[in-house]
Amino acid sequence: MYAEIILPLPLYSTFTYEIPEEMRHDLCKGSRVLVQFGKKKYYTGIVEHIHSQAPAGYDVKQIMALLDPTPVVRYPQLKLWHWIAEYYLCSPGEVFKAAVPTGLKPESETFVSLNNDFEMPEGIRLNESQAMVIQSLQNKKRLKISEIESTTGIKNATRTINSLMETGIVEIDEKVVERYRPRKMTFVELTADKNDNEKLHEFFDMTSRSRQQEKTLIAFLELSGWMRHQEKAEDVTRERLIEVSGASQSVIRALVDKGIFRMVKKTLSRFNPAPANHSPRLSPLSDAQSKALVSLKESFRNHQVSLLHGVTGSGKTEIYTHLIASALASGNQVLYLVPEISLTTQLTDRLRKVFGDTLLIYHSKFSDNERVDVWKRLLSSNEPLIILGVRSSVFLPFARLGLVIVDEEHESSFKQYDPAPRYNARDAAIMLASMHGASTLLGSATPSVETYFKACSGKYGLVSLEERFEGSCLPDVEIVDMRLQRKKKLNKGILSQPLRLATKDALAEEKQAIMFQNRRGFAPVVVCQQCGWTPKCHNCDVSLVYHKNSGLLKCHYCGYCQPIPKLCPACGQNSIEVYGYGTERIAEELHQEFSEHRIARMDLDTTRNKDAYQEIIEEFASHQTDILVGTQMVSKGLDFEKVKVVGVINADTLLNFPDFRSSERAFNMLEQVAGRAGRRQDTGKVFIQTTKPDDNILRHVRAHDYKAYYNEELEERKRYSYPPFTRIINIYLKNKDAAAADMGAVILAKALRDIFGDRVLGPEKPFVSRVALWYIQSVMLKIEAGASMKKVKDILRAAHARLAEIPQIKTSVIYYDVDPV
C-alpha cells in the first residue's frame, strides 16, 4: 500500500511513500505523518490519498511515523487547498505550509557540533569567522545555524560551516524538532475515595504533629469540596493549594511521601469550554436594522452570497450578531473575518458579552501553541462556535460551517502578498462557504467595485442600510487647500488652521480626535541640503525612513537599518535634514501643540506585541487618551463614541499612486477614516488636508456619495478594460542579476504575447524594482471576464515549462499574483 503525501514545499506534485504494515489500519486521508525527503531532511506531510500502485523507476521510502491517531485535516480543507493552489497558481505544498500552524508541522533542523575525534594538523590556520564558530561550539556544544549566526554576528555562516566540515573540524546532523507544547498543569489529589471518612481520620492523625501539613490538608478539602455530599470533587492545582494554604513545596512533598496526596499532570485546553445552554444576550435593533435583517434572510434564500452595504456607523455589527445567534441556534459554526488584528480587539469584547465562551480568536499575534489548541478544538468537536480572525482563519478545520461573515470586505489586507499562496481571504471564504453549503455575508460601507458590480448585476444579493444608528448624522467633511494655507501662513507645522482650531474646541468639550497619516516612522525623506545625498537601502531600491525613537534609518521592505549619520557620507558636511511626516513625527508635534492632553500612536511600530492593540484601543475607548495618531489601522471599523474630529494629514499620498486601483483605495480609506467621527449624537467634523482640493475623489468623499463614485469609477474601468470587465494576472520574474531579470522578462513577455496577443502588457519594472537583493520585472495579463481562467492558467504553466531551460528563465524565480488588489 502507498500514500500520496503533500509536503510543505513549493513543489507541484505529491510524493509517494510506502505504508508500513503496522500503519495500514490507522492511516487515512488527512493523516499527519513524518517522512524523510532527500538524504537527510525530515518533514511533516499530509496524506492526500492511498493506493496500491507501486511507482516505477525509483525506490520508494517508507513513512517513518504516524503522528496522530485521527486525521488533522478534514476533506473540505483539502478541497479548499487544491482550489487555492489551482486558482492562485501555486503549489498545494505552499498552501499547506500557510494553512497549518507551525506547531503541527515538526520538521528536521540542522545542528552543528565539534568533531571530538578530530586532531588539528600542523600548518592549518583558521580565519576569524572559523575561529568564532569554533569558539561558539566550544561554549554551547551543539547549535543550530541560526543560533551560530546570532551569537557570532556572521551574516551567512553556512559558507564558514561548510569549510569547517571539509576539514573535518565540525559535524552536522538533523534532528526533528517538535514545536507544539500542550498546556500541562500539576494537580493534587487525595488518595482516599470521596466520603471515605475513616481514611480521612487516619490522614488527620498522620498530620497531627505538623500544624502546616494539617492546615494544607484542610485547605485542600475546602478547595476541592471533598466533604460536600452528592457533588463531584473539583480539581485543585498545586499552585492554587500553595497560594491558599501558604504551604511550601516541601510540605506538599511530605504529604505525598506519607501517601496522603498524589501529584497528577493533566493536559488542559487553553480555552474555556463553551457552555451547553448559553443563551445570547442580543441588543434590540432599530427599525432600519430590523428591515435589513429580514431582507438579508430573504436574500440568503436566493443567493449564497449577499452584500450588506451600510454607511459607516449604521450598526452592521449588531445585524451580524443576530445572524450569528440564528446560526448557533441551528447548531452551526460561524467564521467572522476581519481585515486587521486591531479589529479583533474591540470586537472580542462586544461578541464575548453576547456569546460568552462560544467565541474563539485566531490570528498571528497569538502563540503557536494557542493556535494549535484552536485547531484541535475545532477538529475534535462539532460544537457551535464563532471563530473571529483574520485571513488565515479560512484554513481552520470547520465541521459544521453555517455562516461566513467578511467584514470590511473591500480591504486589501485580505490579500496575501508574500509569500505564496497569494490568495484573497474574502474569495477563499466564499469558496469555503460554498463547499460547506453555508451562506456568506459581505459587509462594507465602501464595497469593492467588483463586489458591488456583482451585487448590482444579481450574482450576489444586495441589502442597503443608508442611515446611521440612533439617527446620528454622517460627519461634515471639509477639504483644506494646504497651498492656500501655506501661502497665507495659516498652518502651524502639520496642522492647518481649521483642523487645529476644531481639535482645540473638541478637546475643550472633552471629546476626542483621530489623526490619520498612512506613513509610519518619523520622516520619510532624509536628504543632505548641500549635495542632495539620500540614504538608500542596501538591499532594495527605496529610500530609508527615519525613526527618531530608535535613532535609526529603516527600510520598510526588508528590515535593513542603520544609524543616521552625523555628517553626510558624500560631502562630509553637517547638513543632513529630514522632511515629511510619519506618524511618529505627527505624534511628537501634537505633544508640543496640545501638551496638556494625552496622545497615543497606533502603527506597526507600536503594535508589535500581542497585547499592544488591546491596550491602545482600550485606553482610547475609555478616554484615557485624547488624540489617536495612526496609519490605516485606525480607519477600519473601530467604534469610538467620543470622537468628534478626524484629520487626514496628507491625502496626496493616497491620490498620487500609479495604479488603476489607486482611486478606489483612496476613496475607501478616506470615507472609512471619516466614518470614525460623530458616531453617536454629536455631528463629527472631518478635515482632509491636500494640495488637490478639486480632485473628484475628494468631491465624492465630501458628499459621502458612494454610488456616484462607483458609477464614475465603473465607467473608467470599462473604458480601459480593467476589472470587473477583465481578469488580471500579474506575472513577476525576479533574479539577483539585473541583466538576467531584464532579459528573462523580455523572453517571457514575448512568449506570452505570441499566445495572448495584445492582452499582454509589459514587461516593466514595478514601483519598487529591487527588494532584498532581487531585481524584479512584471508582466500584466488581461483576460476577458467570460474567458475560461482554467485554460488560461494551463497555458501559463505550459509556457513556463517550455521556457524553463532558457538560462535567464532557469536562474529566475517566476510567480503569479491573480486578481491583484
C-alpha positions in Angstrom: 0.0 0.0 0.0 1.2 3.5 -0.9 0.3 7.0 0.2 0.5 10.3 -1.8 1.9 12.9 0.6 1.6 16.7 0.5 4.8 18.2 1.8 5.1 21.9 2.9 7.4 22.7 0.0 6.9 24.8 -3.2 6.6 21.6 -5.4 3.7 21.0 -7.6 3.4 17.2 -7.1 2.6 14.9 -4.2 5.2 12.3 -3.2 4.7 8.6 -3.0 5.7 6.7 0.2 5.2 3.1 1.2 2.9 2.5 4.2 4.4 0.1 6.7 2.4 -2.9 7.7 1.7 -1.7 11.2 0.2 1.6 10.0 -2.2 0.3 7.3 -5.2 0.1 9.5 -4.8 3.5 11.1 -3.6 5.7 8.2 -6.2 7.5 6.2 -6.8 10.6 4.1 -5.9 13.7 6.1 -3.5 11.9 8.5 -0.3 13.7 9.6 2.9 11.7 9.0 6.6 12.2 9.3 8.6 11.3 6.2 12.2 11.6 5.0 12.7 13.8 2.0 16.1 13.7 0.3 19.0 12.3 2.1 18.8 14.0 5.5 15.7 16.2 5.8 12.5 15.2 7.6 9.1 16.8 7.1 5.6 16.5 8.3 3.3 15.6 5.5 -0.5 15.2 5.0 -1.9 12.1 3.3 -3.9 13.1 0.3 -4.9 9.6 -0.9 -4.0 5.9 -0.5 -3.5 3.4 -3.4 -1.8 0.1 -4.2 0.1 1.1 -7.4 3.9 0.9 -6.9 5.7 3.8 -8.7 8.2 2.8 -11.4 11.7 4.0 -11.8 12.8 4.7 -8.2 13.0 3.1 -4.7 10.1 4.2 -2.5 10.8 5.3 1.0 8.6 4.2 3.9 6.6 6.6 6.1 8.6 7.0 9.3 5.9 7.7 11.8 2.1 8.3 12.0 1.8 11.4 14.2 -1.9 11.3 15.1 -4.4 8.5 15.6 -7.0 10.6 13.7 -6.8 12.9 10.7 -5.8 16.6 11.4 -7.3 17.9 8.1 -10.9 17.4 7.0 -11.9 16.7 3.4 -13.3 20.2 2.7 -10.0 21.6 3.8 -8.0 19.5 1.3 -10.5 20.5 -1.4 -10.0 24.2 -0.5 -6.2 23.8 -0.6 -6.4 22.5 -4.1 -8.8 25.2 -5.2 -6.4 27.9 -3.9 -3.4 26.2 -5.5 -5.2 26.0 -8.8 -6.7 29.4 -8.8 -3.7 31.4 -7.5 -1.2 29.4 -9.5 0.9 28.0 -6.6 1.6 24.5 -5.2 -0.6 22.6 -2.7 2.6 22.4 -0.5 2.7 26.2 -0.3 -0.9 26.2 0.8 -0.3 23.5 3.3 2.6 25.5 4.8 0.5 28.6 5.1 -2.6 26.8 6.3 -1.4 24.6 9.2 0.1 26.1 12.4 3.8 25.6 12.8 3.2 23.5 15.9 1.6 20.9 13.8 4.5 20.7 11.3 7.5 19.2 13.1 10.5 19.1 10.7 14.2 18.5 10.9 16.6 21.2 11.7 20.4 21.2 11.0 22.6 21.2 14.1 26.3 21.8 14.1 28.8 20.3 16.7 32.5 19.9 17.1 34.1 16.6 16.0 35.6 15.4 19.2 37.9 12.8 17.4 39.4 15.5 15.1 43.0 16.5 15.7 44.2 19.7 14.1 47.1 19.1 11.7 50.1 21.4 11.9 50.1 24.2 9.3 46.3 24.7 9.2 45.3 28.3 10.0 41.8 29.3 10.8 40.4 32.6 9.6 38.4 34.9 12.0 35.0 33.6 11.1 36.0 29.9 11.5 37.6 30.7 14.9 34.4 32.5 16.1 32.3 29.5 15.0 34.5 27.0 16.9 34.5 29.2 20.0 30.7 29.3 20.0 30.5 25.5 19.7 33.1 25.0 22.5 30.8 27.1 24.8 27.4 25.5 23.7 28.5 22.1 22.3 25.6 21.9 19.7 23.9 24.8 17.9 21.5 25.5 15.0 22.9 27.5 12.1 20.6 30.4 13.0 22.0 30.3 16.6 25.6 30.4 15.3 24.8 33.5 13.2 23.2 35.3 16.1 26.0 34.5 18.6 28.9 35.3 16.2 27.3 38.1 14.2 28.3 36.3 11.0 25.5 37.1 8.5 25.9 34.0 6.3 27.5 31.3 8.4 26.7 28.4 6.0 29.9 29.0 3.9 32.1 29.1 7.0 30.5 25.9 8.4 30.9 24.1 5.1 34.7 25.0 5.1 35.0 23.6 8.6 33.1 20.4 7.5 35.5 19.9 4.6 38.5 19.9 7.1 36.6 17.6 9.5 36.5 20.1 12.4 32.7 20.1 12.7 29.9 17.7 12.1 26.3 18.3 11.2 23.2 16.2 12.0 19.5 16.6 11.5 17.0 16.5 14.4 13.3 16.6 14.2 12.0 19.5 16.3 8.5 19.4 17.8 7.4 23.0 18.4 3.9 22.4 19.9 3.8 22.3 23.7 0.4 21.3 25.2 -0.6 23.2 28.3 0.0 20.9 31.3 -0.6 21.6 34.9 0.1 19.6 38.1 -2.9 18.7 40.2 -3.1 17.5 43.7 -5.4 14.5 44.5 -6.4 12.8 47.8 -5.5 9.1 47.8 -8.7 8.3 49.6 -12.1 7.8 47.9 -14.7 10.5 48.3 -16.8 10.0 51.5 -14.2 7.6 52.9 -14.3 9.3 56.4 -12.4 6.5 58.1 -9.4 7.1 55.8 -9.7 10.8 56.2 -9.5 10.5 60.0 -6.4 8.4 59.5 -4.8 11.2 57.4 -5.6 13.8 60.1 -3.9 11.5 62.7 -0.8 11.3 60.4 -0.6 15.2 60.2 -1.4 16.0 63.8 2.2 16.7 64.7 2.7 19.2 61.8 0.5 22.2 62.0 1.4 23.3 58.4 0.6 19.8 57.0 -2.7 19.7 58.8 -3.5 23.3 57.6 -2.7 22.2 54.0 -4.9 19.1 54.2 -7.8 21.3 55.4 -7.2 23.8 52.6 -7.4 21.0 50.1 -10.7 19.7 51.4 -12.2 23.1 51.2 -10.9 23.9 47.7 -12.0 20.5 46.3 -15.4 20.4 48.0 -14.4 16.8 49.1 -16.7 16.9 52.2 -19.8 18.1 50.3 -22.2 15.3 49.7 -23.5 14.4 46.2 -21.0 16.7 44.5 -18.1 15.7 42.4 -14.8 16.9 43.9 -13.2 19.7 42.0 -9.6 19.6 40.6 -7.1 21.5 42.7 -3.8 22.7 41.1 -0.6 22.6 43.1 -0.2 26.3 42.7 -3.7 27.1 44.0 -3.2 24.9 47.1 0.1 26.6 47.9 -1.4 30.0 47.4 -4.4 29.3 49.8 -2.6 27.3 52.4 0.6 29.2 52.5 2.5 25.8 52.3 5.9 25.3 50.8 6.8 22.8 48.1 8.5 20.7 50.8 5.2 20.4 52.8 3.4 19.2 49.7 6.2 16.6 49.1 5.9 15.4 52.7 2.2 14.8 52.3 2.9 12.9 49.1 5.6 10.8 50.8 3.1 9.9 53.6 0.7 8.7 50.9 -2.0 11.3 51.6 -1.6 13.2 48.4 -0.7 12.2 44.9 0.5 14.5 42.1 -1.1 14.2 38.7 -0.1 16.0 35.5 -3.0 16.8 33.1 -3.2 18.3 29.6 -5.6 21.3 29.6 -7.2 23.3 26.8 -6.1 26.9 26.7 -9.8 27.9 26.2 -12.8 27.7 28.4 -15.4 25.1 27.2 -18.5 26.6 25.6 -21.5 26.4 27.9 -24.0 23.9 26.7 -27.0 26.1 27.2 -25.6 29.6 26.8 -28.3 31.9 25.5 -27.0 35.0 23.7 -27.9 38.5 25.2 -28.8 40.3 21.9 -29.3 44.0 21.7 -32.6 45.3 20.2 -32.4 46.5 16.6 -33.6 49.8 15.2 -36.4 49.8 12.6 -33.8 50.2 9.8 -31.7 47.4 11.2 -34.6 45.1 11.6 -35.7 45.6 8.0 -32.1 45.0 6.8 -32.0 41.7 8.8 -35.3 40.5 7.3 -34.1 41.4 3.8 -30.8 39.5 4.4 -32.6 36.4 5.5 -34.8 36.6 2.4 -31.7 37.3 0.2 -29.9 34.1 1.6 -32.9 32.0 0.2 -32.0 33.1 -3.3 -28.3 33.9 -3.1 -25.4 32.0 -1.4 -23.5 35.4 -1.1 -25.1 38.7 -0.1 -23.7 42.2 0.4 -24.8 44.4 3.2 -23.9 47.9 2.1 -24.3 50.1 5.2 -22.9 53.5 5.8 -20.3 53.9 8.5 -21.9 53.8 11.9 -25.1 52.2 10.7 -24.8 49.3 13.1 -23.8 46.5 10.8 -22.2 44.6 13.7 -25.5 44.3 15.6 -27.1 42.8 12.5 -24.1 40.3 12.3 -24.8 39.3 15.9 -28.4 38.4 15.2 -27.4 36.3 12.2 -24.7 34.6 14.3 -27.2 33.8 17.0 -29.5 32.1 14.5 -26.6 30.1 13.1 -25.5 28.9 16.5 -29.1 28.1 17.5 -29.2 25.8 14.4 -26.0 24.0 15.7 -23.8 25.5 13.1 -20.3 27.2 13.3 -19.6 30.7 12.2 -16.5 32.3 10.7 -16.2 36.0 11.2 -13.4 37.5 9.2 -11.9 41.0 9.7 -9.0 42.6 7.8 -6.9 43.7 10.8 -5.9 42.2 14.1 -6.7 45.6 15.7 -10.4 45.0 14.8 -10.5 41.7 16.7 -9.6 43.5 19.9 -12.7 45.7 20.0 -15.0 43.0 18.5 -13.8 40.4 21.0 -15.3 42.4 23.9 -18.6 43.1 22.1 -19.1 39.5 21.0 -17.9 38.0 24.3 -20.7 39.9 26.1 -23.2 38.4 23.8 -21.9 34.9 23.1 -19.6 34.1 26.0 -17.1 31.3 25.6 -18.5 30.2 22.3 -16.2 32.8 20.8 -12.6 31.8 19.8 -10.0 34.1 18.4 -7.4 33.1 15.7 -4.6 35.3 14.4 -0.8 35.6 14.3 -0.4 37.6 17.5 -1.4 34.5 19.4 1.3 32.0 20.2 1.6 29.0 18.0 0.5 26.8 20.9 -2.7 28.7 21.3 -3.4 28.5 17.5 -2.8 24.7 17.6 -5.3 24.4 20.5 -8.0 26.3 18.5 -7.3 23.9 15.5 -7.6 20.8 17.7 -10.7 22.0 19.4 -12.5 22.5 16.1 -11.1 19.2 14.9 -12.3 17.2 17.9 -15.9 18.5 18.2 -18.9 19.7 16.2 -20.0 22.2 18.8 -21.4 25.5 17.6 -18.6 28.1 17.9 -17.7 31.5 16.5 -14.2 32.0 15.1 -13.2 35.6 14.9 -10.0 36.1 13.0 -8.0 37.4 10.1 -7.3 35.8 6.7 -5.6 32.7 8.0 -8.8 31.6 9.7 -10.2 30.3 6.4 -7.9 27.3 6.8 -9.3 26.0 10.1 -11.0 22.6 10.2 -14.7 23.5 10.4 -17.1 20.7 10.9 -20.5 22.4 10.5 -19.9 25.8 9.0 -23.2 27.5 8.6 -22.3 31.2 8.1 -19.3 33.2 7.0 -19.2 37.0 7.6 -16.5 39.0 5.8 -16.5 42.5 7.4 -14.9 45.4 5.6 -14.8 43.1 2.5 -13.2 45.8 0.4 -10.0 45.8 2.4 -6.7 45.0 0.6 -5.5 43.4 3.9 -7.5 40.3 3.0 -5.0 39.7 0.2 -1.8 37.8 1.0 1.1 39.3 -0.9 4.2 37.4 0.2 4.9 34.5 0.4 2.7 32.2 -1.7 -0.2 31.4 -1.7 -1.1 34.9 -2.8 -4.8 34.4 -2.0 -7.6 36.8 -1.2 -9.2 35.6 2.0 -12.6 37.1 1.0 -12.8 35.0 -2.2 -11.4 31.9 -0.4 -14.0 32.4 2.3 -16.8 32.5 -0.3 -15.4 29.2 -1.8 -15.1 27.7 1.7 -18.7 28.5 2.5 -19.9 27.0 -0.8 -18.1 23.8 -0.1 -19.9 23.6 3.3 -23.2 24.7 1.9 -23.0 27.8 4.1 -24.2 31.4 3.5 -21.7 34.3 3.1 -22.3 37.8 4.1 -20.0 40.6 2.8 -20.3 43.8 4.8 -18.9 47.3 3.9 -19.7 51.0 3.8 -17.4 51.2 0.7 -17.7 47.8 -1.2 -15.0 47.0 -3.7 -16.0 47.8 -7.3 -16.1 44.1 -8.3 -18.3 43.1 -5.3 -20.8 46.0 -5.9 -20.9 45.2 -9.6 -21.8 41.5 -8.8 -24.4 42.7 -6.3 -26.0 45.1 -8.8 -26.0 42.5 -11.6 -27.8 40.0 -9.5 -25.0 37.5 -8.9 -24.9 38.5 -5.2 -27.8 39.6 -3.1 -27.8 43.3 -2.1 -29.2 44.9 1.1 -28.6 48.6 1.8 -28.6 50.3 5.2 -28.5 54.0 4.5 -28.9 55.7 7.9 -26.7 55.7 11.0 -27.7 54.0 14.2 -29.9 56.1 16.5 -30.3 58.8 14.0 -26.6 60.1 14.1 -25.6 62.2 11.2 -22.8 61.5 8.8 -19.8 63.8 9.6 -19.3 67.1 7.8 -16.2 66.9 5.5 -14.1 70.0 4.9 -11.4 69.9 2.2 -8.5 72.1 3.2 -6.2 73.5 0.5 -2.7 73.3 2.0 -1.2 75.5 -0.7 -3.5 78.3 0.3 -2.8 77.7 4.0 0.9 77.9 3.4 0.6 80.9 1.2 -1.4 82.8 3.9 0.9 81.3 6.6 -2.1 79.9 8.5 -0.8 76.4 9.1 1.3 75.6 12.1 3.6 72.7 11.4 1.5 69.8 10.1 -1.9 71.2 11.1 -4.0 73.6 9.0 -5.8 76.3 10.9 -9.3 74.8 10.6 -8.0 71.4 11.9 -6.0 72.9 14.7 -9.0 75.1 15.9 -11.5 72.3 15.6 -9.2 69.9 17.6 -8.9 72.5 20.3 -12.6 73.0 20.5 -13.3 69.2 20.6 -10.7 68.7 23.4 -12.2 71.6 25.4 -15.6 69.8 25.2 -13.9 66.7 26.5 -14.2 65.0 23.1 -11.5 63.1 21.2 -9.7 63.4 17.8 -8.1 61.0 15.4 -5.2 62.0 13.1 -4.6 59.8 10.1 -1.4 59.5 8.1 -0.6 56.4 6.1 3.1 56.5 6.8 4.8 55.3 9.9 8.2 56.4 11.2 9.3 60.0 11.9 10.2 61.3 8.4 10.0 59.6 5.1 12.7 61.8 3.4 16.3 62.3 4.6 18.5 64.4 2.4 21.7 66.4 2.5 21.0 70.1 1.8 24.5 70.6 0.4 24.9 67.8 -2.2 21.4 66.1 -2.3 22.6 62.7 -0.9 19.7 60.5 0.3 20.3 57.3 2.2 19.2 54.2 0.3 18.6 50.6 1.4 21.5 48.4 0.5 19.1 45.6 -0.5 16.1 47.5 -2.0 15.5 50.4 -4.4 13.9 52.5 -1.7 14.9 55.4 0.5 15.3 54.7 4.2 12.8 56.2 6.6 14.0 57.9 9.8 12.7 56.6 13.1 13.5 59.1 15.8 12.7 56.8 18.8 15.4 54.3 17.8 17.6 56.8 16.1 17.8 54.5 13.0 17.1 54.7 9.3 14.9 51.7 8.4 13.8 50.0 5.2 10.1 49.1 5.4 10.6 46.4 2.8 13.4 44.2 4.0 14.0 45.5 7.6 17.6 46.8 6.9 18.5 49.6 9.3 21.5 51.8 10.1 22.2 54.8 12.3 21.5 58.2 10.9 25.0 59.7 10.0 26.0 62.9 11.8 27.9 64.0 8.7 27.0 63.5 5.1 29.0 60.5 3.8 29.1 62.1 0.3 30.2 65.6 1.0 31.3 65.4 4.7 29.1 68.4 5.7 26.8 68.6 8.8 23.8 69.4 6.6 21.5 66.3 6.8 17.9 67.3 7.2 14.6 65.3 7.5 11.5 66.1 5.6 7.9 64.9 5.5 5.7 63.5 8.3 5.3 59.9 9.5 3.0 59.0 12.5 6.0 59.3 14.9 6.7 62.9 13.9 3.0 63.9 13.9 2.6 62.5 17.5 5.6 64.5 18.6 4.3 67.8 17.1 0.9 67.1 18.7 2.5 66.6 22.1 4.0 70.1 21.7 0.8 71.7 20.4 -1.5 70.0 22.9 0.9 69.4 25.8 -1.8 69.1 28.4 -3.6 66.3 26.6 -2.8 62.6 26.2 -1.7 61.4 22.8 -1.2 57.8 21.6 0.1 56.3 18.4 -1.1 53.1 16.6 1.0 51.8 13.8 3.2 48.8 13.0 5.9 50.1 15.3 3.7 50.4 18.4 1.7 47.2 18.0 4.3 44.5 17.7 3.4 42.5 20.7 0.2 40.5 21.3 -1.5 42.9 23.8 -0.4 46.3 22.2 -3.6 46.6 20.1 -5.9 46.0 23.0 -4.1 48.4 25.3 -4.1 51.3 22.8 -7.7 50.7 21.8 -9.0 50.3 25.3 -7.2 53.4 26.6 -8.7 55.5 23.7 -12.2 53.9 24.1 -12.1 54.7 27.9 -10.9 58.2 27.2 -7.5 57.7 28.9 -6.0 59.3 25.7 -7.4 62.2 23.9 -5.8 62.1 20.4 -5.0 58.9 18.5 -2.5 59.1 15.7 -2.4 56.2 13.3 -1.9 54.6 9.9 -4.7 52.7 8.1 -5.2 50.7 11.3 -7.4 53.5 12.7 -9.6 53.6 9.6 -11.1 50.1 9.7 -14.3 49.6 11.6 -13.3 50.8 15.0 -16.1 52.3 17.1 -15.3 55.2 19.5 -18.3 57.2 20.8 -16.5 60.4 21.7 -14.5 61.1 18.5 -15.7 64.4 17.2 -12.7 65.4 14.9 -10.8 63.4 12.3 -7.9 64.9 10.5 -6.4 63.4 7.3 -2.9 64.9 7.4 -1.9 64.4 3.8 -4.4 63.0 1.3 -2.0 63.4 -1.6 -0.1 60.3 -0.7 -3.3 58.3 -1.3 -4.3 60.1 -4.5 -1.0 60.0 -6.4 -0.3 56.3 -6.5 0.4 54.8 -10.0 -2.1 52.0 -10.1 -5.6 51.5 -11.6 -7.0 50.8 -8.1 -5.5 54.0 -6.5 -8.7 56.0 -6.7 -10.7 53.1 -5.2 -8.2 52.7 -2.4 -8.2 56.5 -1.8 -12.0 56.8 -1.7 -12.4 53.7 0.6 -9.7 54.8 3.0 -10.8 58.4 3.2 -14.5 57.5 3.6 -13.7 54.9 6.2 -11.5 57.1 8.3 -14.1 59.9 8.1 -16.6 57.4 9.4 -14.8 57.2 12.8 -16.2 60.7 13.6 -19.6 61.6 15.2 -20.8 58.0 15.7 -23.2 59.0 18.5 -25.2 62.2 19.0 -22.7 64.9 18.1 -22.1 65.6 14.4 -18.5 64.8 13.6 -16.1 67.0 11.6 -13.5 65.7 9.1 -10.7 67.7 7.7 -8.9 66.4 4.7 -5.6 68.3 4.0 -4.5 68.2 0.4 -2.8 70.3 -2.4 -5.5 69.0 -4.8 -8.8 70.3 -3.4 -10.6 69.9 -6.7 -9.9 66.1 -7.1 -13.1 64.1 -8.0 -12.4 61.6 -5.3 -12.5 64.3 -2.6 -15.7 65.6 -4.0 -17.4 62.2 -3.6 -16.0 61.8 -0.1 -17.3 65.2 1.0 -20.8 64.2 -0.2 -20.5 60.6 1.2 -21.8 59.5 -2.2 -20.5 56.0 -2.8 -22.9 55.4 -5.7 -21.7 58.5 -7.7 -18.1 57.4 -7.1 -18.9 53.8 -8.2 -20.6 54.9 -11.4 -17.8 57.2 -12.3 -15.1 54.5 -11.5 -17.0 51.8 -13.3 -17.2 53.9 -16.5 -13.4 54.4 -16.4 -12.7 50.7 -15.7 -14.9 49.8 -18.7 -13.1 52.4 -21.0 -9.7 51.0 -20.2 -10.6 47.3 -19.8 -10.0 46.8 -16.1 -11.9 44.6 -13.6 -14.7 43.8 -13.3 -14.7 43.7 -17.1 -11.5 41.8 -17.3 -9.5 39.5 -15.0 -5.9 40.4 -14.3 -2.9 38.1 -13.6 0.4 39.9 -12.8 3.4 37.7 -13.6 6.6 38.6 -11.7 10.1 37.5 -12.6 12.9 38.1 -10.2 16.6 37.4 -10.4 19.7 38.5 -8.4 21.3 39.6 -11.6 19.7 42.7 -13.1 20.6 41.9 -16.7 19.2 38.3 -16.4 15.9 39.7 -14.9 15.5 42.2 -17.8 16.3 39.6 -20.5 14.2 36.9 -18.8 11.2 39.3 -18.6 11.5 40.2 -22.3 11.6 36.5 -23.3 8.6 35.7 -21.1 6.6 38.6 -22.4 7.3 37.7 -26.0 6.3 34.1 -25.5 3.0 35.1 -23.8 2.3 37.7 -26.4 2.6 35.1 -29.1 -0.3 33.3 -27.4 -2.4 36.0 -25.9 -1.6 38.9 -28.3 -2.3 42.5 -27.0 -3.8 41.1 -23.8 -0.1 41.1 -22.5 1.3 44.4 -21.2 4.9 44.9 -20.3 7.4 43.9 -19.2 8.0 46.8 -16.9 9.6 47.5 -13.5 7.2 47.7 -10.6 7.0 50.7 -8.3 9.8 49.1 -6.2 12.0 47.2 -8.6 14.6 45.7 -6.2 13.7 44.1 -2.9 16.1 42.1 -0.6 18.7 42.0 -3.4 16.2 40.6 -6.0 15.7 42.6 -9.2 12.0 42.4 -10.2 10.2 42.7 -13.6 6.5 42.4 -14.1 4.2 41.4 -17.0 0.4 42.1 -16.8 -2.1 39.7 -18.5 -5.6 41.0 -19.0 -8.2 38.3 -19.8 -11.9 38.9 -20.7 -14.2 38.3 -17.8 -16.1 35.5 -19.6 -12.9 33.5 -20.6 -12.0 30.2 -19.1 -9.5 31.0 -16.4 -8.6 27.3 -16.1 -7.5 27.2 -19.7 -5.5 30.5 -19.2 -3.7 29.0 -16.2 -2.9 25.8 -18.0 -1.4 27.8 -20.9 0.7 29.8 -18.4 2.0 26.6 -16.8 2.8 25.1 -20.1 4.6 28.2 -21.3 6.7 28.3 -18.1 7.7 24.6 -18.6 8.7 25.3 -22.3 10.9 28.3 -21.3 12.4 26.6 -18.2 15.7 25.7 -19.9 16.5 29.2 -21.2 19.3 30.4 -18.9 17.7 33.7 -17.9 14.4 31.9 -17.0 16.2 28.9 -15.4 18.0 31.2 -12.9 14.9 33.3 -12.2 12.0 32.9 -9.8 8.6 33.3 -11.5 5.5 33.8 -9.5 1.9 34.9 -10.2 -0.5 37.4 -8.5 -4.0 36.5 -9.6 -6.6 39.2 -9.1 -4.2 41.8 -7.6 -5.6 44.5 -5.3 
